[in-house]
Amino acid sequence: MYSHPLFSGLISDEYGQPVNTVSINGEPFYIVNDAGFLRHIPAADVDRQVFDTLMEQIRGHEDIIIEQAQKMLNQEDNLFSRAVLLNQLKNMDKQFEALKETGIPDASREYLGLMGFKVKINIHGEVLSVDQPGQIPPPEDE
């Protein structure tokens, strides 16, 4: 069951105004103020766009991510940990489904916000930008 917006508190509208959340009949919505008209946008739609954006940034950089994760875990020479991490990256859709069930802990969302993670959406719920600390620059066209 999808009961809590994943990126609550991290989303603003295209003018930089914070986007609130509400639950209606158990379904979470982001609320965008459109000149006084409060637009209710299904949180699942916005959260999926943000998640897909993050996953797109990961694609092609799996080796770097795995290497850094192994360093953080002190597992640089462990082939098993590499295989586990690679499997997790390959099954990111399953990760999103699990996140929908459990949500992102409040403390983790607060930490993301403090580190500069921000999402900007328009009045239709389309993600305009995802700003994150330590973002990997896009590959240069050759």
Secondary structure, 3 states (H helix, E strand, C coil): CCCCCCCCCCEEECCCCECEEEEECCEEEEEEEECCEEEEEEHHHHHHHHHHHHHHHHCCCHHHHHHHHHHHCCCCCCHHHHHHHHHHHHCHHHHHHHHHHHCCCHHHHHHHHHCCCEEEECCCCCEEEEECCCCCCCCCCC
